């Protein structure tokens, strides 16, 4: 199967809708949705909520610039900083988006599952899901940085979007939330 820019665009739009739907579904199924904050203090929650919105804006900035603003040749030239240009930038971008979106669809449901069952392995599942989404975010950063190094137009915006997203995904979710969550089991 050939991965085209249109295929990636469509997949990301569908994936984004599924991520948002999974959050609505998961929250609607919880008796006490505030439990999702775990052990995160009220004062930290007040700081985190604006970063959630900034992260969404950062994602949209990266998404628009990576899949709509770049020419097809620029998108194909994207590489990781340690690799050479082999024309497979679209495939790398697809991998990064899937590593980010697919785990994001399952985070809330896995947390709800842990709350209901609290098996010894459910914290590993939840943190693993957050780690995979963070890995996708790291790949975004690497691709954006490589574009920046190649002097591709709008790559500074791509890099900015990924860093803003990383503050929420990697720092607030993977590190702070995982540490503060009162894991059972």
Secondary structure, DSSP 4 states (H G I P E B T S, - for coil): ----HHHHHHHHHHHHHHHHHHHHHHHHH-S-GGGGGTT--HHHHHHHHHHHHHHHHHHHHHHHIIIIIS-HHHHHH---TTS---S-HHHHHHHHHHHHHHHHHHHHHHHHHHHHH--TTHHHHHHHHHHHHHHHHHHHHHHHHHHHHTT-TTHHHHHHHHHHHHIIIIIIIIIIIHHHS----
